[in-house]
Amino acid sequence: MNATEFRSKSTEELKKTLNDLRKEQFNLRMQRGTGQLSRPSEMNRVRKAIARIKTVMNEKRAGEAK
């Protein structure tokens, strides 16, 4: 997902998506640890999506503070 898609979501939707991505990241780490991870690029995709969501959440928080 792009940052523009995340910006169109509400804060609650972003929190739910962030929670889902963190669960997915945990599962990928477990797969990597056991040697079952078939696509290592998934780790980067999830990590970057988490960073995008956090950035958008901080932007929204800063916008509300003004």
N, CA, C and O of each residue as an XYZ file, in Angstrom:
264
protein
N       0.824     -1.182      0.000
C       0.000      0.000      0.000
C       0.871      1.250      0.000
O       1.981      1.253      0.532
N       0.354      2.293     -0.597
C       1.055      3.563     -0.637
C       0.679      4.403      0.562
O      -0.312      4.134      1.240
N       1.473      5.416      0.816
C       1.179      6.324      1.914
C      -0.124      7.071      1.652
O      -0.848      7.400      2.592
N      -0.431      7.341      0.383
C      -1.683      8.036      0.072
C      -2.891      7.180      0.448
O      -3.916      7.707      0.880
N      -2.775      5.879      0.288
C      -3.867      4.990      0.679
C      -4.016      4.977      2.196
O      -5.132      4.909      2.710
N      -2.905      5.041      2.909
C      -2.957      5.072      4.365
C      -3.526      6.393      4.863
O      -4.221      6.424      5.878
N      -3.238      7.486      4.157
C      -3.734      8.794      4.588
C      -5.251      8.881      4.484
O      -5.874      9.654      5.211
N      -5.846      8.110      3.603
C      -7.302      8.163      3.446
C      -8.029      7.356      4.517
O      -9.253      7.434      4.622
N      -7.298      6.589      5.306
C      -7.910      5.777      6.357
C      -8.011      6.555      7.660
O      -7.271      7.512      7.888
N      -8.939      6.130      8.510
C      -9.073      6.750      9.826
C      -7.995      6.212     10.758
O      -7.297      5.252     10.431
N      -7.871      6.839     11.916
C      -6.851      6.442     12.880
C      -7.102      5.026     13.379
O      -6.158      4.259     13.567
N      -8.352      4.679     13.591
C      -8.683      3.331     14.072
C      -8.336      2.277     13.029
O      -7.831      1.207     13.369
N      -8.601      2.571     11.775
C      -8.246      1.634     10.708
C      -6.734      1.474     10.615
O      -6.231      0.377     10.371
N      -6.015      2.579     10.811
C      -4.553      2.508     10.772
C      -4.021      1.657     11.919
O      -3.089      0.875     11.732
N      -4.606      1.804     13.095
C      -4.168      1.000     14.233
C      -4.409     -0.474     13.988
O      -3.572     -1.311     14.329
N      -5.568     -0.801     13.388
C      -5.873     -2.201     13.099
C      -4.905     -2.755     12.057
O      -4.413     -3.874     12.195
N      -4.635     -1.974     11.019
C      -3.700     -2.400      9.981
C      -2.298     -2.571     10.555
O      -1.596     -3.520     10.207
N      -1.892     -1.664     11.426
C      -0.578     -1.753     12.061
C      -0.478     -3.024     12.896
O       0.538     -3.718     12.861
N      -1.525     -3.323     13.638
C      -1.536     -4.537     14.455
C      -1.442     -5.790     13.575
O      -0.713     -6.728     13.897
N      -2.180     -5.798     12.471
C      -2.135     -6.939     11.549
C      -0.736     -7.107     10.951
O      -0.236     -8.226     10.830
N      -0.116     -5.995     10.582
C       1.215     -6.069      9.988
C       2.254     -6.530     11.006
O       3.190     -7.248     10.653
N       2.099     -6.127     12.251
C       3.042     -6.588     13.270
C       2.904     -8.083     13.511
O       3.899     -8.767     13.754
N       1.671     -8.599     13.446
C       1.471    -10.042     13.576
C       2.111    -10.769     12.395
O       2.743    -11.814     12.558
N       1.936    -10.197     11.204
C       2.541    -10.793     10.014
C       4.064    -10.761     10.115
O       4.734    -11.718      9.727
N       4.613     -9.659     10.636
C       6.062     -9.548     10.803
C       6.563    -10.613     11.781
O       7.603    -11.230     11.553
N       5.833    -10.823     12.852
C       6.217    -11.848     13.820
C       6.219    -13.224     13.170
O       7.153    -14.003     13.360
N       5.176    -13.525     12.402
C       5.098    -14.824     11.728
C       6.247    -15.010     10.737
O       6.804    -16.102     10.623
N       6.594    -13.953     10.030
C       7.710    -14.033      9.082
C       9.031    -14.260      9.808
O       9.887    -15.007      9.333
N       9.194    -13.607     10.971
C      10.418    -13.830     11.747
C      10.510    -15.269     12.223
O      11.593    -15.853     12.234
N       9.391    -15.838     12.613
C       9.386    -17.237     13.055
C       9.716    -18.169     11.884
O      10.448    -19.145     12.050
N       9.177    -17.867     10.708
C       9.477    -18.675      9.529
C      10.952    -18.578      9.170
O      11.579    -19.575      8.814
N      11.501    -17.372      9.267
C      12.919    -17.194      8.962
C      13.780    -17.978      9.952
O      14.792    -18.565      9.571
N      13.378    -17.984     11.211
C      14.141    -18.684     12.232
C      14.143    -20.187     12.041
O      15.121    -20.859     12.368
N      13.049    -20.716     11.512
C      12.968    -22.163     11.296
C      13.397    -22.565      9.894
O      13.397    -23.749      9.555
N      13.765    -21.572      9.072
C      14.227    -21.880      7.720
C      13.114    -22.138      6.726
O      13.359    -22.721      5.669
N      11.903    -21.721      7.035
C      10.765    -21.971      6.144
C      10.357    -20.754      5.324
O       9.394    -20.826      4.561
N      11.063    -19.646      5.463
C      10.695    -18.424      4.758
C      11.032    -18.569      3.281
O      12.199    -18.699      2.911
N       9.997    -18.545      2.439
C      10.211    -18.768      1.008
C      10.559    -17.470      0.272
O      11.308    -17.501     -0.705
N      10.026    -16.334      0.725
C      10.301    -15.056      0.063
C      10.841    -14.057      1.079
O      10.060    -13.410      1.777
N      12.142    -13.921      1.175
C      12.729    -12.991      2.140
C      12.338    -11.530      1.901
O      12.409    -10.716      2.822
N      11.933    -11.193      0.696
C      11.546     -9.816      0.402
C      10.277     -9.409      1.142
O       9.998     -8.218      1.283
N       9.514    -10.376      1.611
C       8.306    -10.072      2.379
C       8.656     -9.347      3.670
O       7.895     -8.496      4.131
N       9.804     -9.681      4.257
C      10.237     -9.009      5.483
C      10.385     -7.511      5.228
O       9.922     -6.698      6.028
N      11.022     -7.144      4.130
C      11.217     -5.733      3.798
C       9.894     -5.039      3.508
O       9.686     -3.900      3.923
N       9.003     -5.716      2.801
C       7.705     -5.128      2.457
C       6.919     -4.792      3.716
O       6.364     -3.699      3.834
N       6.871     -5.734      4.658
C       6.108     -5.526      5.886
C       6.747     -4.439      6.741
O       6.048     -3.591      7.296
N       8.068     -4.464      6.848
C       8.771     -3.475      7.656
C       8.528     -2.067      7.124
O       8.303     -1.137      7.898
N       8.572     -1.911      5.800
C       8.361     -0.597      5.206
C       6.909     -0.146      5.332
O       6.643      1.043      5.504
N       5.975     -1.081      5.247
C       4.563     -0.734      5.421
C       4.307     -0.254      6.849
O       3.539      0.685      7.059
N       4.943     -0.890      7.826
C       4.807     -0.464      9.219
C       5.348      0.955      9.378
O       4.731      1.784     10.046
N       6.481      1.231      8.774
C       7.069      2.569      8.853
C       6.160      3.609      8.199
O       6.022      4.722      8.707
N       5.539      3.248      7.073
C       4.628      4.178      6.406
C       3.429      4.499      7.297
O       3.021      5.656      7.408
N       2.874      3.475      7.925
C       1.715      3.692      8.784
C       2.092      4.579      9.966
O       1.347      5.493     10.320
N       3.240      4.314     10.575
C       3.672      5.126     11.706
C       3.874      6.581     11.286
O       3.537      7.495     12.038
N       4.420      6.799     10.099
C       4.628      8.147      9.592
C       3.302      8.863      9.401
O       3.152     10.020      9.795
N       2.347      8.181      8.802
C       1.029      8.788      8.571
C       0.339      9.077      9.899
O      -0.305     10.115     10.049
N       0.467      8.164     10.868
C      -0.149      8.392     12.172
C       0.468      9.608     12.860
O      -0.245     10.391     13.487
N       1.791      9.771     12.745
C       2.446     10.944     13.328
C       2.029     12.227     12.624
O       1.881     13.266     13.268
N       1.836     12.167     11.305
C       1.372     13.334     10.561
C      -0.025     13.732     11.020
O      -0.311     14.915     11.207
N      -0.889     12.743     11.201
C      -2.238     13.033     11.652
C      -2.226     13.607     13.067
O      -2.975     14.536     13.371
N      -1.380     13.056     13.925
C      -1.282     13.543     15.299
C      -0.781     14.988     15.311
O      -1.269     15.805     16.091
N       0.183     15.306     14.458
C       0.725     16.663     14.384
C      -0.324     17.623     13.826
O      -0.398     18.781     14.236
N      -1.130     17.132     12.891
C      -2.186     17.964     12.325
C      -3.281     18.284     13.339
O      -3.867     19.366     13.310
N      -3.550     17.342     14.226
C      -4.571     17.569     15.255
C      -4.067     18.536     16.320
O      -4.861     19.250     16.932
N      -2.765     18.565     16.544
C      -2.195     19.421     17.586
C      -2.236     20.893     17.187
O      -2.220     21.772     18.048
N      -2.289     21.160     15.887
C      -2.288     22.554     15.427
C      -3.584     23.259     15.701
O      -3.729     24.436     15.369
